[in-house]
Amino acid sequence: MSPYAQDDNPASQRDTESPETPAEAFHQDFNKQYYDTINRMTSRMSKDEHTVAIHAARYGYGPFAHLNFKNELVNYPFGGEMQPGLFRNVQDRKIANPAPLGLCAFALTTFVLSLINLGTLNLSNTNVVISLAFGYGGLVQILAGMWEMAIGNTFGATAFASYGGFWVSFAILLTPGGFDIMNTVSNAEGEAGLLHAFSLFFFGWFVFTTLLLFCTLKSTIAFFFLFFTLDLTFLFVGLAYLYNTGEAPHTHLLRSGGGFGILAAFASWYNAFAGLADDTNSFFVIPAVYFPWTGRKSKPEVSKA
């Protein structure tokens, strides 16, 4: 039974009295047939849900159908939630905030690859990244993307699932045997052609990251910095493979890409910590520093989980 069917005044009296609630005003706009239909459709709803449904029906379920009640005020951009713009907290969330997990998976895998691109300890072979790219940067990030989708975060789902796909595809390229992609391309195009093919691979991810970067311009500086440095990482690594020596990527460009990759990794960890730390588990909380044009003042920010 609808909550409104339990009023002290019967429906016959309610039709002759002036409406006192938006729901009653709505009922007077329709005849009894529509009134009974609405009651059947909303019989299992709570009183608040019933009110929201009535308002939505009045506006034809269009752009004005969703009303902003006090318990639905928007939250401001926050890297710890992988949210670049205004967002509403998911009420009665059944799962934890997946953003720190995805950010950490991305950070560690990027950190190791970037150290190799920097020539740390005179290392140059990137095959050690294969296990991380499949297991952590790939699988775990894709899972984080699916969980972001479950809580309604389109940006987080797109970013995590896509970069998880990047790491899986990069690992497939490096894996000996199997698809045997590198040998196939090298035999067909030569070593220089293989390096040029890698440059196209990284340039494609540069374009994708640029699109995400534009979505962070109204967010926090740390969140923007993550995608800015990542964008430069893909750009310089792509240039390193484009302007190769015929046998290896351009050293100085690759080192530049590695340097920006290290910055991107630490920026990702920074945002992950912002989503993990609150006053229950940490002695300090990372402040959210906003761009001047957002009109927001910097203040400590914690995850809305």
C-alpha positions as CSV (number, residue, x, y, z in Angstrom):
1,M,0.0,0.0,0.0
2,S,1.2,3.5,-0.8
3,P,2.3,5.6,2.2
4,Y,-0.2,8.2,1.1
5,A,-3.1,5.8,1.3
6,Q,-2.6,5.8,5.1
7,D,-3.5,9.5,5.6
8,D,-6.3,10.4,8.0
9,N,-8.4,12.0,5.2
10,P,-9.8,9.5,2.7
11,A,-9.2,10.0,-1.0
12,S,-12.7,11.5,-1.5
13,Q,-12.0,14.3,1.0
14,R,-8.5,14.8,-0.4
15,D,-9.9,15.6,-3.8
16,T,-12.0,18.5,-2.4
17,E,-9.3,20.0,-0.2
18,S,-6.4,22.3,-1.2
19,P,-3.2,20.3,-1.7
20,E,-0.7,20.4,1.1
21,T,2.1,18.4,-0.5
22,P,3.6,18.2,-4.0
23,A,2.3,14.6,-4.2
24,E,-1.3,15.7,-3.5
25,A,-0.9,18.5,-6.0
26,F,0.2,15.9,-8.6
27,H,-2.8,13.6,-7.8
28,Q,-5.2,16.4,-8.4
29,D,-3.8,16.8,-12.0
30,F,-5.0,13.3,-12.9
31,N,-8.2,11.3,-12.7
32,K,-8.7,8.3,-10.4
33,Q,-7.4,5.9,-13.0
34,Y,-4.0,7.5,-13.1
35,Y,-4.0,7.9,-9.3
36,D,-4.6,4.1,-8.8
37,T,-1.9,3.3,-11.4
38,I,0.7,5.5,-9.5
39,N,-0.2,3.9,-6.2
40,R,0.3,0.4,-7.6
41,M,3.7,1.4,-9.1
42,T,4.9,3.0,-5.9
43,S,3.3,0.6,-3.4
44,R,6.7,-0.8,-2.2
45,M,8.4,2.5,-2.0
46,S,9.2,4.5,1.1
47,K,7.6,7.8,1.6
48,D,10.7,9.7,0.4
49,E,11.0,7.4,-2.6
50,H,7.3,7.9,-3.4
51,T,7.8,11.7,-3.3
52,V,10.8,11.6,-5.6
53,A,8.9,9.4,-8.1
54,I,5.9,11.8,-8.1
55,H,8.1,14.8,-8.8
56,A,9.9,12.9,-11.6
57,A,6.6,12.0,-13.2
58,R,5.4,15.6,-13.1
59,Y,8.4,16.6,-15.3
60,G,8.1,13.6,-17.6
61,Y,11.3,12.1,-16.3
62,G,13.2,14.7,-18.2
63,P,16.2,16.9,-17.1
64,F,14.2,18.5,-14.3
65,A,12.9,15.3,-12.9
66,H,15.7,14.8,-10.4
67,L,15.3,17.2,-7.5
68,N,18.3,18.2,-5.3
69,F,17.3,17.3,-1.7
70,K,19.5,18.2,1.3
71,N,20.9,14.7,1.6
72,E,22.0,14.7,-2.0
73,L,24.3,17.7,-2.1
74,V,27.2,17.3,-4.4
75,N,30.8,16.6,-3.4
76,Y,33.7,18.5,-5.0
77,P,36.4,17.0,-7.2
78,F,38.7,14.6,-5.4
79,G,41.6,12.5,-6.7
80,G,41.2,10.0,-3.9
81,E,37.8,9.1,-5.4
82,M,39.0,9.4,-9.0
83,Q,36.4,12.1,-9.5
84,P,37.4,15.1,-11.7
85,G,34.2,17.1,-11.2
86,L,31.2,17.5,-9.0
87,F,29.7,14.2,-7.9
88,R,27.1,12.8,-5.6
89,N,28.1,10.3,-3.1
90,V,26.6,6.8,-3.6
91,Q,24.2,6.3,-0.7
92,D,24.4,3.0,1.1
93,R,27.5,1.9,-0.9
94,K,27.9,-1.8,-0.7
95,I,31.6,-1.9,-1.7
96,A,34.6,0.2,-0.6
97,N,36.2,3.0,-2.6
98,P,38.1,1.2,-5.5
99,A,40.1,4.3,-6.6
100,P,43.1,3.8,-4.3
101,L,43.5,0.2,-5.5
102,G,43.5,1.2,-9.1
103,L,45.8,4.1,-8.5
104,C,48.3,2.0,-6.6
105,A,48.3,-0.7,-9.3
106,F,49.0,1.9,-11.9
107,A,51.7,3.6,-9.8
108,L,53.8,0.6,-9.1
109,T,53.8,-0.8,-12.6
110,T,54.6,2.6,-14.1
111,F,57.3,3.2,-11.4
112,V,59.2,0.0,-12.4
113,L,59.0,0.5,-16.1
114,S,60.1,4.2,-15.7
115,L,63.1,3.2,-13.7
116,I,64.2,0.9,-16.5
117,N,63.5,3.7,-19.1
118,L,65.8,5.9,-17.0
119,G,68.6,3.4,-17.3
120,T,68.6,2.7,-13.5
121,L,71.5,0.2,-12.6
122,N,72.3,0.1,-16.3
123,L,69.1,-1.9,-17.0
124,S,67.5,-1.7,-20.4
125,N,65.4,-4.9,-20.9
126,T,61.8,-4.3,-19.9
127,N,60.7,-7.9,-19.7
128,V,60.7,-7.8,-15.9
129,V,57.6,-5.6,-16.2
130,I,55.6,-8.4,-17.8
131,S,54.5,-10.0,-14.6
132,L,53.5,-6.7,-13.1
133,A,51.7,-5.6,-16.3
134,F,49.6,-8.8,-16.4
135,G,48.9,-9.3,-12.7
136,Y,48.8,-5.8,-11.0
137,G,48.8,-3.0,-13.5
138,G,46.5,-5.0,-15.9
139,L,44.2,-7.3,-14.0
140,V,43.8,-5.3,-10.8
141,Q,43.3,-2.1,-12.7
142,I,40.6,-3.6,-14.9
143,L,38.8,-4.9,-11.8
144,A,39.1,-1.4,-10.2
145,G,37.5,0.0,-13.4
146,M,34.6,-2.4,-13.2
147,W,34.0,-1.6,-9.5
148,E,34.1,2.1,-10.4
149,M,31.4,1.4,-12.9
150,A,29.4,-0.3,-10.2
151,I,29.4,2.8,-8.1
152,G,28.6,5.1,-11.0
153,N,31.9,6.8,-11.6
154,T,32.2,7.0,-15.4
155,F,35.6,8.8,-15.4
156,G,37.2,6.3,-13.0
157,A,35.8,3.3,-14.8
158,T,37.0,4.6,-18.2
159,A,40.5,5.5,-16.9
160,F,41.2,2.4,-14.8
161,A,39.8,-0.1,-17.3
162,S,41.6,1.6,-20.2
163,Y,45.0,1.7,-18.5
164,G,44.5,-1.8,-17.3
165,G,44.0,-2.7,-21.0
166,F,47.2,-0.7,-21.8
167,W,49.3,-2.8,-19.4
168,V,47.8,-6.1,-20.6
169,S,48.4,-5.2,-24.3
170,F,51.9,-4.0,-23.5
171,A,52.7,-7.2,-21.7
172,I,51.4,-9.2,-24.7
173,L,53.8,-7.3,-26.9
174,L,56.7,-8.1,-24.7
175,T,55.8,-11.7,-24.0
176,P,58.1,-14.1,-26.0
177,G,56.3,-16.9,-27.8
178,G,52.5,-16.8,-27.8
179,F,51.4,-14.2,-30.3
180,D,55.1,-13.6,-31.2
181,I,54.2,-10.1,-32.2
182,M,57.7,-8.5,-31.9
183,N,59.4,-11.2,-34.1
184,T,56.6,-11.0,-36.7
185,V,56.8,-7.2,-37.0
186,S,60.6,-7.3,-36.9
187,N,60.9,-9.9,-39.7
188,A,58.4,-7.9,-41.8
189,E,59.5,-4.3,-41.2
190,G,63.0,-4.6,-39.8
191,E,64.2,-3.5,-36.3
192,A,63.6,0.2,-37.1
193,G,60.1,-0.7,-38.3
194,L,59.4,-2.5,-35.0
195,L,60.5,0.6,-33.1
196,H,58.3,2.8,-35.3
197,A,55.3,0.5,-34.6
198,F,56.0,0.9,-30.8
199,S,55.9,4.7,-31.3
200,L,52.4,4.5,-32.9
201,F,51.3,2.4,-29.9
202,F,52.5,5.0,-27.4
203,F,51.2,8.0,-29.4
204,G,47.7,6.4,-29.4
205,W,47.8,6.4,-25.6
206,F,49.1,9.9,-25.6
207,V,45.9,11.0,-27.4
208,F,43.7,9.1,-25.0
209,T,45.4,10.5,-22.0
210,T,45.1,14.1,-23.4
211,L,41.3,13.6,-23.5
212,L,41.3,12.6,-19.8
213,L,43.6,15.5,-19.0
214,F,41.0,18.0,-20.3
215,C,38.5,16.5,-17.8
216,T,40.8,17.3,-14.8
217,L,41.0,21.1,-15.4
218,K,38.4,21.8,-12.8
219,S,39.8,19.3,-10.4
220,T,42.6,19.3,-7.8
221,I,46.1,20.2,-8.8
222,A,47.4,16.8,-7.7
223,F,44.8,15.0,-9.9
224,F,45.6,17.2,-12.9
225,F,49.4,16.7,-12.3
226,L,48.9,13.0,-12.4
227,F,47.5,13.1,-16.0
228,F,49.7,15.9,-17.1
229,T,52.9,14.0,-16.3
230,L,51.4,10.7,-17.6
231,D,50.6,12.5,-20.9
232,L,54.2,13.7,-21.2
233,T,55.4,10.2,-20.4
234,F,53.5,8.7,-23.4
235,L,54.6,11.6,-25.6
236,F,58.4,11.3,-24.9
237,V,58.4,7.6,-24.9
238,G,56.6,7.7,-28.3
239,L,59.1,10.2,-29.6
240,A,62.0,8.0,-28.3
241,Y,60.7,5.1,-30.4
242,L,60.0,7.3,-33.4
243,Y,63.4,8.9,-33.5
244,N,65.2,5.6,-32.9
245,T,68.8,4.8,-33.8
246,G,67.7,1.9,-36.0
247,E,68.4,-0.6,-33.2
248,A,67.2,1.1,-30.0
249,P,65.0,4.0,-28.9
250,H,66.5,7.5,-28.7
251,T,68.3,7.5,-25.3
252,H,67.7,11.1,-24.2
253,L,64.0,11.1,-25.2
254,L,63.5,7.7,-23.4
255,R,65.2,9.1,-20.3
256,S,62.8,12.1,-20.4
257,G,59.9,9.8,-20.6
258,G,61.2,7.7,-17.7
259,G,61.5,10.9,-15.6
260,F,58.0,12.0,-16.3
261,G,56.8,8.4,-15.6
262,I,58.4,8.5,-12.1
263,L,56.5,11.8,-11.4
264,A,53.3,10.2,-12.7
265,A,53.8,7.2,-10.4
266,F,54.3,9.3,-7.3
267,A,51.4,11.5,-8.2
268,S,49.3,8.4,-8.5
269,W,50.4,7.2,-5.1
270,Y,49.7,10.7,-3.7
271,N,46.1,10.6,-4.9
272,A,45.8,7.0,-3.7
273,F,46.9,8.0,-0.2
274,A,44.4,10.9,-0.3
275,G,41.7,8.3,-0.8
276,L,43.0,5.9,1.9
277,A,43.9,8.3,4.7
278,D,41.3,9.7,7.1
279,D,41.3,10.7,10.8
280,T,40.7,7.1,11.8
281,N,43.9,5.6,10.4
282,S,46.3,8.5,9.9
283,F,47.8,11.4,11.9
284,F,47.5,13.7,8.9
285,V,45.2,14.0,5.9
286,I,46.4,15.2,2.5
287,P,44.9,18.6,1.6
288,A,43.0,19.0,-1.6
289,V,44.5,22.0,-3.5
290,Y,42.1,23.3,-6.1
291,F,42.8,25.5,-9.1
292,P,42.1,29.2,-8.6
293,W,39.3,29.3,-11.2
294,T,37.3,26.7,-9.3
295,G,36.5,29.1,-6.5
296,R,37.3,26.4,-4.0
297,K,39.7,26.9,-1.0
298,S,42.3,24.3,-0.2
299,K,41.3,22.1,2.7
300,P,41.9,18.6,4.1
301,E,39.9,16.0,2.0
302,V,39.1,12.5,2.8
303,S,37.4,9.7,0.9
304,K,33.6,9.6,0.8
305,A,33.6,5.8,1.3
